[in-house]
Amino acid sequence: MSSPRSVRFDEAVLARLDRYVREHPGSSSSSVANMFVDESLRTYEHPGVIFRSGPAGRRAALNGGPDVWEVIGALHAVRAESPELEGEELAAELTEVTGLGREQIAAALRYYATYSAEIDQLIRANHEAAEREERLRQAEQRLLKRRSA
């Protein structure tokens, strides 16, 4: 639930906000301002996390690194492969698998601890997209096979 709030913007900020809204049909000044304030507060609360746009929309990512959901997906994969690992051993294996530094791993884990439902949804969406692509690839391969007469 949202509540109205009067906010004054500098003219230059308002012009950039208006331009962003024009470039993103379906958005409004209110929804865009809300999104950017939320992202800025999340970035403030979780140093090392930024937001980037892409085909799946805006999502949390590590500054200079992968999306947070990718790190957490790797965490799930390491846990599935080596369920005996925990604590620093698990973190060390995750740094090895991802090539990220311990601070980046910690930033992703802290963000996930706060926004796990959001990150889990991105992991599910990626898994579903990968499954769709695999089905399409297999269908394409079947169509390209030689048929016996």
Secondary structure, DSSP 8 states (H G I E B T S, - for coil): ----------HHHHHHHHHHHHHSTT--HHHHHHHHHHHHHHHHHSTTEEEE--TT--EEEETTS-BHHHHHHHHHHHHHH-TT--HHHHHHHHHHHH---HHHHHHHHHHHHHSHHHHHHHHHHHHHHHHHHHHHHHHHHHHHS----
